[in-house]
Amino acid sequence: MIKFLAPAAAVGAVALAAGLTFAGPAAADDPEWEMPDLVGATLEQAESSVAALSDQITFETEDLTGLGREQLSPANWTVCATVPEAGETLTADSTVGFVVVRQHQESCE
């Protein structure tokens, strides 16, 4: 499981500083996609958007509160940050991390 230890705005910096990598090197003929901006979407919408790019991309989620809650109903969770961030490159070997909070109950800040 990916551990996100900082507020949503610093997730990318923490991941880089910790040496976490989410996408392997792409061969010249491997398809690539741009990571969409999914901050503010429900976890269900975010997973669907990325899965539409490739069914080989995997997902990991982390509860921003640090309580370690599982996201059993993705429609009830809001995406606060993603790794990789919007605009970065995805390949079929990528793992996308979603940092989430309970929708309408918690804030991403």
Phi, psi and omega in degrees: 000138177283134178255121175258121189249006185226166174304159186308321183296336184254007185301314181299317180295319179295315181299318179293317180295327181279355179080017179284136174233143185245342181232130178282169179294140182264137173289161185302329183259004178286138178292148177230150178226158175268132177296122179287160176279106185247004179296128182098345178282162171287158177300323178299313179296318182295313179297320179296318180298317180287320179297331178293336178285315180196135178280001179266344179290133180257163183236149169225146178233155177217133177286116183301332182290344182084004181280350176071025181289143175279150180261079185286332178236091186305335179291344182261013181235142179252136179280124179261330182200158176229152171228114006286165180282164178306137178093343179281166186273137173244148171232176179298337181271001184289151167242126180259129177259131177246126174261125191227159172227163177294129181296136178065005181238334185224160181251151176284348184272000000 
